[in-house]
């Protein structure tokens, strides 16, 4: 009877060690996945910042194009006014 209990205790200890080994392995895998997720999140944040900067650059260029177009239209009006003064 005592030997059966000792054998049972040894079996429980062995199974517990195996379970703890599985838990440890799962914990390591989870930690790796968390790290990968954190890295991916950081990369997304960086890409988001790049998109924001690019959008701001496009907005600045659009404003410059608008201003240049307005200046060109004004110059065209002035040129038109000057050409009306010429007589052939």
C-alpha positions as CSV (number, residue, x, y, z in Angstrom):
1,X,0.0,0.0,0.0
2,X,2.8,2.4,0.9
3,X,4.6,1.5,-2.3
4,X,1.5,2.3,-4.3
5,X,1.2,5.7,-2.7
6,X,4.9,6.4,-3.3
7,X,4.4,5.3,-6.9
8,X,1.3,7.5,-7.2
9,X,3.2,10.4,-5.7
10,X,6.1,9.9,-8.1
11,X,3.7,9.8,-11.0
12,X,2.0,13.0,-9.8
13,X,5.4,14.7,-9.5
14,X,6.4,13.6,-13.0
15,X,3.1,14.8,-14.5
16,X,3.4,18.1,-12.6
17,X,7.0,18.6,-14.0
18,X,5.8,17.9,-17.5
19,X,2.9,20.3,-17.1
20,X,5.2,23.0,-15.7
21,X,7.5,22.4,-18.7
22,X,4.6,22.9,-21.0
23,X,3.5,26.0,-19.2
24,X,7.0,27.4,-19.4
25,X,7.2,26.7,-23.1
26,X,3.8,28.3,-23.6
27,X,4.9,31.4,-21.6
28,X,8.0,31.7,-23.7
29,X,6.0,31.5,-26.9
30,X,3.5,34.0,-25.6
31,X,6.3,36.4,-24.7
32,X,7.7,36.1,-28.3
33,X,4.3,36.8,-29.8
34,X,3.8,39.8,-27.5
35,X,7.2,41.1,-28.6
36,X,6.3,40.6,-32.3
37,X,3.0,42.4,-31.8
38,X,4.8,45.3,-30.0
39,X,7.3,45.5,-32.9
40,X,4.5,45.4,-35.5
41,X,2.6,48.1,-33.6
42,X,5.7,50.3,-33.5
43,X,6.2,49.8,-37.2
44,X,2.6,50.8,-37.9
45,X,3.0,53.9,-35.7
46,X,6.2,54.8,-37.7
47,X,4.4,54.2,-41.0
48,X,1.4,56.3,-39.8
49,X,3.8,59.1,-39.0
50,X,5.3,58.8,-42.4
51,X,1.9,59.0,-44.0
52,X,1.1,62.1,-41.9
53,X,4.3,63.8,-43.0
54,X,3.6,62.9,-46.6
55,X,0.1,64.2,-46.4
56,X,1.3,67.5,-44.9
57,X,3.9,67.7,-47.7
58,X,1.2,67.2,-50.3
59,X,-0.9,69.9,-48.6
60,X,2.0,72.3,-48.7
61,X,2.6,71.6,-52.4
62,X,-1.1,72.0,-53.2
63,X,-1.1,75.4,-51.5
64,X,2.1,76.4,-53.4
65,X,0.5,75.3,-56.7
66,X,-2.7,77.2,-55.9
67,X,-0.7,80.4,-55.1
68,X,1.4,80.0,-58.3
69,X,-1.8,79.5,-60.4
70,X,-3.3,82.6,-58.9
71,X,-0.1,84.6,-59.7
72,X,-0.1,83.2,-63.2
73,X,-3.7,84.2,-63.7
74,X,-2.9,87.7,-62.4
75,X,0.1,88.0,-64.8
76,X,-2.1,86.8,-67.7
77,X,-4.6,89.5,-66.9
78,X,-1.8,92.1,-66.7
79,X,-0.4,90.8,-70.0
80,X,-3.9,91.0,-71.6
81,X,-4.3,94.6,-70.4
82,X,-0.9,95.5,-71.9
83,X,-1.6,93.9,-75.2
84,X,-4.8,95.8,-75.5
85,X,-2.7,99.0,-75.5
86,X,-0.8,98.0,-78.6
87,X,-2.1,99.2,-81.9
88,X,-1.3,97.3,-85.1
